[in-house]
Amino acid sequence: MKTLAAVCSTGLGSSFMVDMNMADIVKGLGLEDCVKTTHMDMGSANENSADHFFVGKDLADAAKDRLGIDKVTVLDSIIDKEELKTKVTTYLKDAGIENK
């Protein structure tokens, strides 16, 4: 099972919202049995916390330094559901996980 994590500075508001939106995307793709989502704060996140991380532009540099550039996707807008869907779908496809 792959884990996708939304990360923000406090692990509360914005990461929770992105997590809920990612969960909806995963469900819409029919991938709930092989992909789970979560959220966390930057201080708690480490490269083993999830398979891939989604962060806002404000945390892009810190996240790439802390978690690894290849494990981070930067969101231009944390409220743009279409951008999130595109980026989640792209990651899953690159990871070899296709929608059902």
Contacts in CASP RR format, 6 or more apart in sequence:
PFRMAT RR
TARGET T0000
AUTHOR 0000-0000-0000
METHOD contacts of the structure
MODEL  1
MKTLAAVCSTGLGSSFMVDMNMADIVKGLGLEDCVKTTHMDMGSANENSA
DHFFVGKDLADAAKDRLGIDKVTVLDSIIDKEELKTKVTTYLKDAGIENK
1 33 0 8 1.000
1 34 0 8 1.000
1 35 0 8 1.000
1 36 0 8 1.000
2 34 0 8 1.000
2 35 0 8 1.000
2 36 0 8 1.000
2 51 0 8 1.000
2 52 0 8 1.000
2 92 0 8 1.000
2 95 0 8 1.000
2 97 0 8 1.000
3 35 0 8 1.000
3 36 0 8 1.000
3 37 0 8 1.000
3 38 0 8 1.000
3 49 0 8 1.000
3 50 0 8 1.000
3 51 0 8 1.000
3 52 0 8 1.000
4 22 0 8 1.000
4 26 0 8 1.000
4 35 0 8 1.000
4 36 0 8 1.000
4 37 0 8 1.000
4 38 0 8 1.000
4 50 0 8 1.000
4 51 0 8 1.000
4 52 0 8 1.000
4 53 0 8 1.000
4 54 0 8 1.000
4 88 0 8 1.000
4 91 0 8 1.000
5 15 0 8 1.000
5 19 0 8 1.000
5 37 0 8 1.000
5 38 0 8 1.000
5 39 0 8 1.000
5 40 0 8 1.000
5 45 0 8 1.000
5 49 0 8 1.000
5 50 0 8 1.000
5 52 0 8 1.000
5 53 0 8 1.000
5 54 0 8 1.000
6 14 0 8 1.000
6 15 0 8 1.000
6 16 0 8 1.000
6 17 0 8 1.000
6 18 0 8 1.000
6 19 0 8 1.000
6 22 0 8 1.000
6 37 0 8 1.000
6 38 0 8 1.000
6 39 0 8 1.000
6 40 0 8 1.000
6 53 0 8 1.000
6 54 0 8 1.000
6 55 0 8 1.000
7 15 0 8 1.000
7 39 0 8 1.000
7 40 0 8 1.000
7 41 0 8 1.000
7 42 0 8 1.000
7 45 0 8 1.000
7 53 0 8 1.000
7 54 0 8 1.000
7 55 0 8 1.000
7 59 0 8 1.000
7 63 0 8 1.000
7 67 0 8 1.000
8 14 0 8 1.000
8 15 0 8 1.000
8 18 0 8 1.000
8 39 0 8 1.000
8 41 0 8 1.000
8 42 0 8 1.000
8 55 0 8 1.000
8 56 0 8 1.000
8 59 0 8 1.000
9 41 0 8 1.000
9 42 0 8 1.000
9 58 0 8 1.000
9 59 0 8 1.000
10 41 0 8 1.000
11 39 0 8 1.000
11 40 0 8 1.000
11 41 0 8 1.000
11 42 0 8 1.000
11 44 0 8 1.000
12 41 0 8 1.000
14 56 0 8 1.000
14 78 0 8 1.000
15 39 0 8 1.000
15 40 0 8 1.000
15 41 0 8 1.000
16 39 0 8 1.000
17 78 0 8 1.000
17 79 0 8 1.000
18 39 0 8 1.000
18 54 0 8 1.000
18 75 0 8 1.000
18 78 0 8 1.000
18 84 0 8 1.000
19 37 0 8 1.000
19 38 0 8 1.000
19 39 0 8 1.000
21 81 0 8 1.000
21 84 0 8 1.000
22 37 0 8 1.000
22 54 0 8 1.000
22 84 0 8 1.000
22 88 0 8 1.000
23 37 0 8 1.000
25 81 0 8 1.000
25 84 0 8 1.000
25 85 0 8 1.000
25 88 0 8 1.000
25 89 0 8 1.000
26 32 0 8 1.000
26 35 0 8 1.000
26 36 0 8 1.000
26 37 0 8 1.000
26 88 0 8 1.000
28 99 0 8 1.000
29 89 0 8 1.000
29 92 0 8 1.000
29 99 0 8 1.000
29 100 0 8 1.000
30 99 0 8 1.000
30 100 0 8 1.000
31 92 0 8 1.000
31 97 0 8 1.000
31 99 0 8 1.000
31 100 0 8 1.000
34 97 0 8 1.000
35 92 0 8 1.000
35 97 0 8 1.000
38 50 0 8 1.000
40 49 0 8 1.000
42 55 0 8 1.000
42 59 0 8 1.000
42 62 0 8 1.000
42 63 0 8 1.000
42 66 0 8 1.000
43 66 0 8 1.000
45 53 0 8 1.000
45 63 0 8 1.000
45 66 0 8 1.000
45 67 0 8 1.000
46 66 0 8 1.000
46 67 0 8 1.000
47 66 0 8 1.000
47 67 0 8 1.000
47 68 0 8 1.000
47 71 0 8 1.000
50 71 0 8 1.000
51 71 0 8 1.000
51 95 0 8 1.000
52 71 0 8 1.000
52 72 0 8 1.000
52 73 0 8 1.000
52 91 0 8 1.000
52 95 0 8 1.000
53 63 0 8 1.000
53 67 0 8 1.000
53 71 0 8 1.000
53 72 0 8 1.000
53 73 0 8 1.000
54 72 0 8 1.000
54 73 0 8 1.000
54 75 0 8 1.000
54 84 0 8 1.000
54 87 0 8 1.000
54 88 0 8 1.000
55 63 0 8 1.000
55 72 0 8 1.000
55 73 0 8 1.000
55 74 0 8 1.000
55 75 0 8 1.000
56 74 0 8 1.000
56 75 0 8 1.000
56 76 0 8 1.000
56 78 0 8 1.000
57 74 0 8 1.000
57 75 0 8 1.000
57 76 0 8 1.000
60 72 0 8 1.000
60 74 0 8 1.000
63 72 0 8 1.000
63 74 0 8 1.000
64 72 0 8 1.000
73 87 0 8 1.000
73 91 0 8 1.000
75 83 0 8 1.000
75 84 0 8 1.000
75 87 0 8 1.000
76 83 0 8 1.000
77 83 0 8 1.000
78 84 0 8 1.000
89 99 0 8 1.000
92 98 0 8 1.000
92 99 0 8 1.000
END
